[in-house]
Amino acid sequence: MIHSFHDSLISSSKELWDDNKNLTIASRDDLRGDFSFKRPSVCTTKRVENFRGARANVMYFLILLLIVPLFIGCVLVFLKIGAVHAFTVDFYYWLKEKRQNILSGQGKLAQIAKLTLEPLYSLLIAINDWTENIENTGTKSGVRIAGYLYLIGILLFIFFALGQFLFLLALIGVAILLGTVVLKYIQASQNKAKSKQVKSTAQKNQAEEQSITFVESLWPHFRSRKIKDRVEDLFDLTQIEVDYHGDIFSSDITTFPVKTKIGRVDKNGGIYDIRKEMPEKIGSIDVQGNIVDERFFNLDDLTH
């Protein structure tokens, strides 16, 4: 009795422990699901990394631009090298001479130099003028060299930014040009297709109009035996038929093994023989059904 009670107590404790464990795991999963987030895609990660890398490069360049000229200038101030001071003096007079030559020059190249080199020379000369009152030659040469380096670094940064801007403008211009060319090509293709469709429709309408005119006014005459005989005389053939399109066929087995198209009738009633290389008008028919043999008129014209 005691053993059975003990076993039942142990089993109940195990079940309670398992339920508590499952509840704890479920709660953790729910909590984890509430605060879960999706990882960014590979493309987004690469774009972010490229942006960060470009921004870091710009920051490095700016840091170098601030530190390197200052460091070199401080070194020259402490070393007090006479050759450096002599270089700055010679460089100052060289700049003034070149600037004067540019200002006195004429022509297109001189105008370009006035817009590009003259402002640079003026800034470099101004650095020498601003430091002229410094009595210590080491300090003077150090400040001048640092000023030169600062100015060159700033100009390089401006040119780099301007180059990127111009490159972007060039890409936009190329994209606009290509888009314009593609749009013009599509528009020309559409106009060509539309023109072709209009021309085809006009030809079809003309053919239908001609067929309707022929059927209404002329074709009924060709159904009579008398008119067929006259047409057979014009072509010197037998078993001639004319359909409602105005096409003339012959089933004369002595000349053709099968039914063959030998002529046509236009909407004005002209009868043409197409067995030759060039269609020849050999007769005509009017709305009353009168057929005129024009072969003899052609021969008379030739004799005259």
C-alpha positions in Angstrom: 0.0 0.0 0.0 2.8 2.4 1.0 4.8 1.4 -2.1 1.9 2.0 -4.4 1.2 5.4 -2.9 4.9 6.3 -3.2 4.9 5.2 -6.9 1.8 7.3 -7.7 3.4 10.3 -6.0 6.6 10.0 -8.0 4.6 9.6 -11.3 2.5 12.7 -10.5 5.6 14.7 -9.7 7.2 13.7 -13.0 4.1 14.7 -14.9 4.0 18.0 -13.1 7.7 18.6 -13.9 7.2 17.7 -17.6 4.2 20.0 -17.9 6.2 22.8 -16.2 9.2 22.2 -18.5 7.0 22.2 -21.7 5.3 25.4 -20.5 8.7 27.1 -19.9 9.9 26.1 -23.4 6.7 27.3 -25.0 7.0 30.6 -23.2 10.6 31.1 -24.3 9.6 30.3 -27.9 6.7 32.8 -27.8 9.0 35.4 -26.2 11.6 34.8 -28.8 9.0 35.1 -31.6 7.8 38.4 -30.3 11.2 40.0 -30.4 12.6 38.2 -33.5 13.5 40.3 -36.6 14.4 39.5 -40.2 17.9 39.7 -41.3 18.6 42.2 -44.2 19.2 40.8 -47.6 22.6 40.3 -49.2 22.2 43.2 -51.6 21.1 45.6 -48.8 24.0 44.5 -46.7 26.5 45.1 -49.6 25.0 48.5 -50.3 25.3 49.5 -46.7 28.9 48.2 -46.6 29.8 50.1 -49.8 28.3 53.3 -48.4 30.1 52.9 -45.2 33.4 52.1 -47.0 33.1 55.3 -49.2 32.2 57.4 -46.2 35.2 55.9 -44.3 37.5 56.7 -47.2 36.4 60.3 -47.3 36.9 60.6 -43.5 40.4 59.2 -43.8 41.2 61.6 -46.5 40.0 64.6 -44.5 41.9 63.4 -41.4 45.1 63.1 -43.5 44.4 66.5 -45.0 44.2 68.0 -41.5 47.1 66.1 -39.8 49.8 65.7 -42.5 50.4 69.4 -43.4 50.2 70.4 -39.8 52.7 67.7 -38.8 55.1 68.6 -41.7 54.8 72.3 -40.8 55.6 71.6 -37.1 58.6 69.5 -38.0 60.0 72.3 -40.2 59.4 74.9 -37.5 61.5 72.9 -35.0 64.2 72.0 -37.5 64.6 75.5 -38.9 66.1 74.4 -42.2 67.5 77.3 -44.1 67.2 75.6 -47.5 63.4 75.3 -47.0 63.2 79.0 -46.3 65.3 79.8 -49.4 63.0 77.5 -51.4 59.9 79.4 -50.2 61.4 82.7 -51.2 62.5 81.5 -54.6 59.1 79.9 -55.1 57.4 83.2 -54.2 59.3 85.2 -56.9 58.7 82.4 -59.4 55.0 82.6 -58.8 54.9 86.3 -59.2 56.8 86.1 -62.5 54.5 83.4 -63.8 51.4 85.3 -62.7 52.6 88.5 -64.4 53.2 86.6 -67.6 49.7 85.2 -67.5 48.1 88.6 -66.9 50.0 90.1 -69.8 49.3 87.2 -72.2 46.8 87.3 -75.0 44.9 84.7 -77.0 42.7 81.7 -76.0 45.4 79.9 -74.0 46.1 83.0 -72.0 42.4 83.4 -71.3 42.2 79.8 -70.1 45.3 80.3 -67.9 43.7 83.4 -66.4 40.7 81.3 -65.4 42.7 78.4 -64.0 46.3 79.0 -63.1 46.1 82.7 -62.2 43.7 82.1 -59.2 46.0 79.3 -57.9 49.1 81.4 -58.2 47.4 84.3 -56.5 46.4 82.1 -53.5 50.0 80.8 -53.2 51.4 84.3 -53.4 48.9 85.4 -50.7 50.2 82.7 -48.4 53.7 84.2 -48.7 52.4 87.7 -48.2 50.4 86.7 -45.0 53.5 85.1 -43.4 55.9 87.8 -44.4 55.7 89.5 -41.0 56.8 86.4 -39.2 60.4 87.0 -38.0 61.4 83.4 -37.2 62.5 81.8 -40.5 61.8 78.3 -39.3 58.3 79.2 -38.3 57.8 81.2 -41.5 58.9 78.3 -43.8 56.9 75.8 -41.8 53.7 77.8 -42.0 54.2 78.4 -45.7 54.8 74.7 -46.5 51.8 73.7 -44.4 49.7 76.4 -46.2 50.9 75.0 -49.6 50.0 71.5 -48.6 46.6 72.5 -47.2 45.8 74.4 -50.4 46.8 71.5 -52.6 44.8 69.1 -50.5 41.7 71.2 -50.6 42.0 71.6 -54.4 42.4 67.9 -54.8 39.3 67.2 -52.7 37.3 69.8 -54.7 38.5 68.3 -58.0 37.6 64.8 -56.8 34.1 65.8 -55.7 33.6 67.8 -58.9 34.8 64.8 -61.0 32.3 62.5 -59.3 29.6 65.1 -59.9 30.5 65.5 -63.6 30.7 61.7 -64.0 27.2 61.4 -62.6 26.0 64.1 -64.9 27.6 62.3 -67.8 25.9 59.1 -66.9 22.5 60.9 -66.6 23.2 62.5 -70.0 24.0 59.2 -71.6 20.9 57.6 -70.1 18.7 60.5 -71.4 20.4 60.2 -74.9 19.8 56.5 -75.1 16.3 56.9 -73.8 15.6 59.5 -76.5 17.1 57.3 -79.2 15.1 54.3 -78.1 11.9 56.4 -77.9 12.5 57.8 -81.4 13.1 54.3 -82.8 9.9 53.0 -81.2 8.0 56.0 -82.5 9.4 55.5 -86.0 8.6 51.8 -85.9 5.0 52.5 -84.8 4.6 55.2 -87.5 6.0 52.8 -90.1 3.7 50.0 -89.0 0.7 52.4 -88.9 1.6 53.8 -92.4 1.9 50.3 -93.7 -1.4 49.3 -92.2 -3.1 52.4 -93.7 -1.7 51.7 -97.1 -2.8 48.0 -96.9 -6.2 49.1 -95.8 -6.5 51.6 -98.7 -5.3 49.0 -101.2 -7.8 46.5 -99.8 -10.6 49.0 -99.9 -9.7 49.9 -103.5 -9.7 46.3 -104.5 -13.0 45.7 -102.8 -14.4 48.8 -104.5 -13.2 47.7 -107.8 -14.6 44.2 -107.2 -17.9 45.6 -106.2 -18.0 47.9 -109.2 -17.2 45.1 -111.5 -19.7 42.7 -110.0 -22.5 45.3 -110.0 -22.0 46.6 -113.6 -20.0 44.3 -115.7 -19.8 40.7 -114.4 -23.5 39.8 -115.1 -22.8 40.3 -118.8 -20.0 37.6 -118.8 -22.5 35.0 -117.6 -24.2 35.0 -121.0 -23.1 32.6 -123.7 -22.9 35.4 -126.3 -20.5 37.5 -124.3 -18.4 34.4 -123.6 -18.2 33.7 -127.3 -16.9 37.2 -127.9 -14.3 36.9 -125.2 -13.2 33.5 -126.6 -12.8 35.2 -130.0 -10.6 37.9 -128.4 -8.3 35.3 -126.8 -8.6 32.7 -129.6 -9.5 30.1 -127.0 -12.5 28.0 -125.8 -14.0 27.3 -122.5 -13.4 30.8 -121.0 -14.8 31.8 -117.7 -14.8 35.2 -115.9 -15.1 35.2 -112.1 -16.6 38.1 -110.0 -13.1 39.5 -109.4 -12.6 40.1 -113.1 -10.0 37.3 -113.6 -10.3 35.5 -116.9 -9.6 31.7 -116.9 -9.5 29.2 -119.7 -10.0 25.4 -119.5 -9.1 24.7 -123.2 -7.4 21.3 -122.9 -5.7 21.7 -126.3 -3.7 24.6 -124.9 -3.6 24.3 -121.1 -3.5 21.0 -119.1 -5.3 22.7 -116.2 -7.5 25.7 -115.7 -5.2 28.7 -116.2 -5.6 32.4 -115.7 -5.1 34.2 -119.0 -6.4 37.7 -118.5 -8.4 40.2 -116.5 -11.1 42.8 -116.7 -10.6 46.1 -114.8 -13.3 48.2 -113.3 -13.5 50.4 -116.4 -14.2 47.4 -118.6 -10.8 47.0 -120.2 -10.0 43.4 -121.2 -6.3 42.5 -120.9 -4.3 39.5 -122.1 -1.7 38.6 -119.5 -0.1 35.6 -121.3 2.7 37.8 -122.5 5.4 39.5 -120.4 3.5 42.8 -120.5 -0.3 42.8 -120.1 -1.9 43.8 -123.5 -5.3 45.4 -123.8 -7.2 43.5 -126.4 -10.7 44.8 -125.9 -13.3 46.5 -123.7 -16.8 46.1 -122.5 -19.3 48.8 -121.5 -22.2 48.7 -119.0 -24.6 47.7 -121.7 -22.5 44.5 -122.5 -21.1 45.7 -125.8 -17.6 44.3 -126.4 -15.2 46.2 -128.6 -12.2 44.4 -130.2 -9.3 46.7 -129.8 -6.7 44.5 -131.4 -7.4 46.0 -134.8 -7.2 49.6 -133.5 -3.8 48.8 -132.1 -2.7 47.5 -135.4 -4.0 50.6 -137.2 -2.1 52.8 -134.7 1.0 50.8 -135.5 0.6 51.2 -139.3 0.1 55.0 -138.9 
